Structures are given as C-alpha cells and as structure tokens.
C-alpha cells in the first residue's frame, strides 16, 4: 500500500505492469491523467480520474499516470493484491522514460 502525491504538471511515470498481482487505486483528490493497456501495448485506454474514483488494474495491464493539472496537486492510495510487498509484484518495465 502506498500514497503517491503528484505535484502540479508532474509528467508520466515509467511504463510498466505487474506480472504477479492486481492493483487497486482510490483517487483522494485532484485530477490524474492515466492510460491503461494490455502488456503488449494493445487496447490502450486514456482516462481522466478525479477524487473519489476507484480503479481496479488486473495483473499484466500496463498503467501510467500523470497529474492532469498544472496548478493543483493530486494524490491516490494504491494497494497491491495477493503479494506482501512491491518486490513480490514482479514489475516488468516496458519503458523507463516518459510517455
């Protein structure tokens, strides 16, 4: 479990997925631009998430986030399902740069 805070204009995180677990997010506040895709990059979906949104991300789904606002911070809580810590998630890095 963790709580990242995205500063205003925060660019996208690295492109990755977890091979060993599902993930849940609860958006606490702000607006988060996210995209999701299958592990091969197909079926990409772009969304804007806002405070109060709940997201379920199945194992193997690529997920990338960025702050959608240039002036307001955003925050979410995440929880890994079925593993005890981030090291057990078997994270696969697709692209360590920005989107």
C-alpha positions in Angstrom: 0.0 0.0 0.0 1.2 3.5 -0.7 0.2 7.1 -1.2 1.9 9.0 -4.0 1.5 12.7 -4.4 1.7 14.1 -7.9 2.9 17.7 -7.9 1.4 20.1 -10.4 2.4 19.4 -14.0 4.1 16.1 -12.9 4.9 14.1 -16.1 4.0 10.5 -16.6 5.7 7.8 -14.7 7.6 5.0 -16.3 5.6 2.5 -18.4 5.2 -0.8 -16.6 3.0 -3.6 -15.4 2.9 -6.1 -12.6 3.1 -9.8 -13.6 2.3 -11.2 -10.2 -0.6 -9.1 -8.8 -3.6 -7.0 -9.3 -3.7 -3.3 -8.1 -6.4 -1.1 -6.8 -6.3 2.7 -6.7 -8.5 5.2 -4.8 -8.1 8.8 -6.0 -8.0 11.0 -3.0 -8.0 14.4 -4.7 -7.0 16.2 -7.9 -7.2 15.1 -11.5 -5.0 12.3 -12.8 -4.4 11.5 -16.4 -4.0 7.8 -16.8 -3.7 5.3 -19.6 -4.1 1.5 -19.4 -3.2 -1.2 -22.0 -2.6 -4.9 -22.3 1.0 -6.0 -21.6 1.7 -5.9 -25.3 0.6 -2.3 -25.5 -2.7 -3.1 -27.4 -6.1 -1.9 -26.5 -4.9 1.4 -24.9 -7.4 3.4 -23.0 -6.9 7.0 -21.9 -8.9 8.4 -18.9 -9.1 11.3 -16.5 -9.5 10.2 -12.9 -10.8 12.5 -10.2 -11.1 12.5 -6.4 -13.5 9.6 -5.3 -12.8 7.4 -8.3 -11.8 3.8 -7.7 -9.7 1.8 -10.2 -9.0 -1.9 -10.5 -6.0 -2.9 -12.6 -5.6 -6.6 -13.4 -2.2 -8.3 -13.4 -0.4 -7.7 -16.7 -2.1 -4.4 -17.5 0.2 -1.5 -18.3 -0.7 1.6 -16.2 0.8 5.1 -16.5 -0.2 8.2 -14.6 0.5 11.9 -14.7 -1.0 14.9 -12.9 -3.7 16.4 -15.2 -3.3 19.9 -13.6 -0.6 22.5 -14.0 -1.7 24.2 -10.7 -3.2 21.6 -8.3 -1.5 18.5 -6.7 -3.2 15.1 -7.0 -3.0 12.1 -4.7 -4.1 8.5 -4.7 -3.8 5.4 -2.5 -2.8 2.1 -4.1 -2.9 -1.4 -2.8 -1.3 -4.5 -4.3 -3.5 -7.6 -4.1 -2.1 -11.0 -3.5 1.6 -10.0 -2.7 3.2 -8.9 0.5 5.3 -6.1 -0.9 6.4 -4.3 -4.0 9.4 -6.6 -4.5 7.0 -9.6 -4.9 5.0 -7.8 -7.7 7.3 -8.9 -10.4 7.2 -5.5 -12.1 8.0 -5.5 -15.8 9.4 -2.2 -17.1 8.2 -1.6 -20.7 9.8 1.9 -20.9 11.7 3.7 -18.1 11.3 7.0 -19.9 8.3 9.3 -20.0 5.3 8.6 -22.3 
